[in-house]
Amino acid sequence: MLQPNRLKAALAAGHDVFGLINSLPLPLMTEMIGYAGFDFVILDLEHAGVNPQTLENMIRAAECAGTTALVRVPRAAPDIILRVLDAGAQGIVVPHVCSRATAELAVHSTRYHPLGKRGIAGGRTTGFGTLTLPEYMERANRELMVVAMIEDRAGVDAIEEIVAVPGIDMVLEGAIDLSQSLGVPAEAQHPAVQAAIRRIAQACQARGVPFCAIPRAAGQCEQWREQGVHAFLLGDDRATAFRAMKQLVAGYRRERSG
């Protein structure tokens, strides 16, 4: 059954929140991320192959571990968004938002009348009838989140129009794809990329829309905090696990060689 959105409440209260992308299609990993203390997890359907049953179980795992489950959909497609939300996700992350029209489509596909046009179904989102459909629709309109990813030059150019769309709850930068769009592929720290990210953040701040930063260098998290940013995405599960395993074995090798 759809529960109050802890991430949305924390952002509204001005609390710092930290998330991780869950690329490995394993409910166990989702549960670990939650119990590790992350406030939200982004289940990835854009770059990872996840079947519908596994996705639903990953969402259940997030619920059990007390973390907010968002799903990154491949695009702003109403049919995909519908199935993801019917599985129980507490929000969607839409990649490559480049226009007001795309932002509006994402919002309208997520919410019910009078805020949108999402199709209605019962099932686990209503607690199998624990909530009436009108109760669920009102709760969904209040609790579900729409997160726009800005990762193209066109999205940066249209950022003021995108954040002006009612129902955009957070904006997430995508520096790596943005670097390609700006002609400096894979250079996330390039001055042009960093300038574009600052423009995105400033547009969000002007509209009162939370901006989610991705710290990639020492000191960046604190710099963003000083600018009033409270949401941070700290990478993905694969890279986090690989670094931890590599550091673990390297430590023992150094101990033995010493």
GUVOKOL-190188 format. One record per residue (C-alpha): residue number from 0; x, y, z. Coordinates in steps of 0.2 Angstrom, whole numbers, plus 5000, padded with zeros to 4 digits. Layout:
<atoms>
  num    xx    yy    zz
  NUM     X     Y     Z
...
</atoms>
This chain:
<atoms>
  num    xx    yy    zz
    0  5000  5000  5000
    1  5007  5017  4996
    2  5014  5025  5011
    3  5019  5043  5015
    4  5034  5048  5005
    5  5048  5050  5017
    6  5060  5058  5004
    7  5047  5071  4999
    8  5044  5075  5018
    9  5063  5076  5022
   10  5066  5088  5007
   11  5051  5099  5012
   12  5059  5100  5030
   13  5076  5105  5023
   14  5085  5089  5028
   15  5100  5082  5019
   16  5096  5066  5010
   17  5107  5053  5001
   18  5103  5041  4988
   19  5111  5027  4977
   20  5107  5020  4960
   21  5102  5002  4961
   22  5108  4994  4944
   23  5110  4976  4950
   24  5092  4968  4948
   25  5093  4960  4965
   26  5080  4964  4979
   27  5093  4959  4991
   28  5104  4973  4985
   29  5090  4985  4986
   30  5087  4979  5004
   31  5105  4981  5008
   32  5105  4999  5002
   33  5090  5004  5013
   34  5098  4996  5029
   35  5114  5004  5025
   36  5106  5021  5028
   37  5102  5028  5011
   38  5086  5039  5011
   39  5082  5034  4993
   40  5086  5022  4980
   41  5084  5024  4961
   42  5080  5007  4953
   43  5086  5008  4935
   44  5076  5003  4920
   45  5085  5015  4908
   46  5102  5006  4908
   47  5098  4989  4917
   48  5087  4975  4911
   49  5074  4972  4925
   50  5058  4961  4923
   51  5042  4967  4930
   52  5041  4954  4944
   53  5059  4958  4950
   54  5055  4976  4950
   55  5040  4974  4961
   56  5051  4964  4973
   57  5064  4977  4973
   58  5051  4990  4978
   59  5045  4978  4991
   60  5063  4977  4998
   61  5065  4996  4998
   62  5048  4997  5008
   63  5055  4984  5021
   64  5071  4993  5023
   65  5063  5010  5025
   66  5070  5019  5010
   67  5060  5028  4996
   68  5060  5019  4980
   69  5061  5029  4964
   70  5062  5021  4947
   71  5072  5028  4933
   72  5061  5025  4917
   73  5069  5024  4900
   74  5059  5039  4894
   75  5043  5049  4898
   76  5032  5035  4891
   77  5014  5035  4900
   78  5013  5016  4898
   79  5030  5012  4906
   80  5026  5025  4920
   81  5009  5017  4923
   82  5016  5000  4926
   83  5031  5006  4937
   84  5019  5016  4948
   85  5006  5001  4949
   86  5021  4991  4955
   87  5022  5002  4970
   88  5036  5015  4966
   89  5035  5031  4976
   90  5041  5041  4961
   91  5049  5041  4944
   92  5065  5048  4937
   93  5064  5054  4919
   94  5080  5055  4909
   95  5084  5067  4896
   96  5071  5080  4900
   97  5074  5093  4887
   98  5058  5103  4886
   99  5043  5109  4896
  100  5032  5097  4886
  101  5042  5082  4891
  102  5041  5088  4909
  103  5022  5090  4908
  104  5020  5073  4900
  105  5029  5065  4915
  106  5019  5074  4928
  107  5002  5070  4919
  108  5007  5052  4917
  109  5010  5051  4936
  110  4995  5060  4943
  111  4977  5058  4943
  112  4963  5070  4939
  113  4963  5085  4941
  114  4983  5085  4941
  115  4985  5072  4927
  116  4978  5058  4917
  117  4986  5042  4924
  118  4975  5026  4923
  119  4968  5019  4939
  120  4970  5001  4945
  121  4969  4993  4962
  122  4981  4980  4969
  123  4995  4982  4980
  124  4995  5001  4979
  125  4978  5002  4988
  126  4983  4988  5000
  127  4971  4977  4990
  128  4956  4988  4994
  129  4962  4994  5011
  130  4962  5011  5003
  131  4947  5016  4993
  132  4951  5021  4975
  133  4947  5040  4979
  134  4958  5039  4995
  135  4972  5031  4985
  136  4971  5044  4971
  137  4971  5058  4983
  138  4986  5050  4992
  139  4995  5047  4976
  140  4993  5065  4970
  141  5001  5071  4986
  142  5015  5058  4989
  143  5022  5052  4972
  144  5037  5061  4965
  145  5042  5066  4948
  146  5061  5069  4946
  147  5068  5077  4930
  148  5085  5073  4924
  149  5094  5086  4914
  150  5108  5079  4904
  151  5107  5088  4887
  152  5112  5105  4881
  153  5093  5108  4876
  154  5088  5103  4894
  155  5100  5116  4901
  156  5093  5129  4889
  157  5075  5125  4894
  158  5078  5123  4912
  159  5068  5138  4918
  160  5053  5132  4908
  161  5055  5114  4915
  162  5056  5119  4933
  163  5041  5130  4931
  164  5030  5115  4927
  165  5019  5111  4942
  166  5022  5094  4949
  167  5041  5093  4946
  168  5047  5088  4963
  169  5066  5087  4961
  170  5079  5090  4947
  171  5094  5078  4945
  172  5109  5083  4935
  173  5117  5070  4923
  174  5135  5077  4920
  175  5142  5063  4910
  176  5128  5063  4896
  177  5128  5082  4898
  178  5147  5082  4894
  179  5144  5073  4878
  180  5130  5085  4873
  181  5142  5100  4877
  182  5156  5092  4866
  183  5168  5087  4880
  184  5163  5068  4883
  185  5166  5060  4900
  186  5174  5076  4907
  187  5162  5079  4921
  188  5173  5092  4929
  189  5175  5102  4913
  190  5171  5121  4916
  191  5157  5121  4903
  192  5149  5106  4911
  193  5151  5113  4929
  194  5144  5130  4923
  195  5129  5121  4915
  196  5126  5112  4932
  197  5127  5128  4942
  198  5114  5135  4930
  199  5102  5121  4933
  200  5104  5122  4952
  201  5101  5141  4951
  202  5085  5139  4941
  203  5079  5126  4954
  204  5083  5137  4968
  205  5074  5152  4960
  206  5058  5141  4958
  207  5060  5132  4975
  208  5062  5115  4967
  209  5075  5104  4976
  210  5091  5101  4966
  211  5100  5084  4968
  212  5119  5085  4966
  213  5131  5071  4962
  214  5147  5074  4971
  215  5161  5068  4960
  216  5176  5076  4968
  217  5183  5080  4986
  218  5174  5095  4994
  219  5159  5096  4981
  220  5146  5090  4994
  221  5151  5103  5006
  222  5151  5116  4992
  223  5133  5111  4987
  224  5128  5112  5005
  225  5134  5129  5007
  226  5123  5134  4992
  227  5108  5127  5000
  228  5107  5110  4992
  229  5101  5095  5002
  230  5099  5081  4990
  231  5114  5070  4985
  232  5116  5055  4974
  233  5131  5045  4978
  234  5134  5034  4963
  235  5128  5017  4960
  236  5129  5000  4969
  237  5141  4992  4956
  238  5154  5005  4958
  239  5152  5006  4977
  240  5153  4987  4979
  241  5168  4986  4967
  242  5178  5000  4977
  243  5174  4992  4993
  244  5180  4975  4988
  245  5196  4982  4979
  246  5200  4992  4995
  247  5197  4976  5006
  248  5209  4965  4997
  249  5222  4978  4994
  250  5223  4981  5012
  251  5226  4963  5016
  252  5239  4962  5002
  253  5248  4977  5009
  254  5248  4970  5027
  255  5256  4954  5020
  256  5269  4962  5010
  257  5273  4973  5025
</atoms>
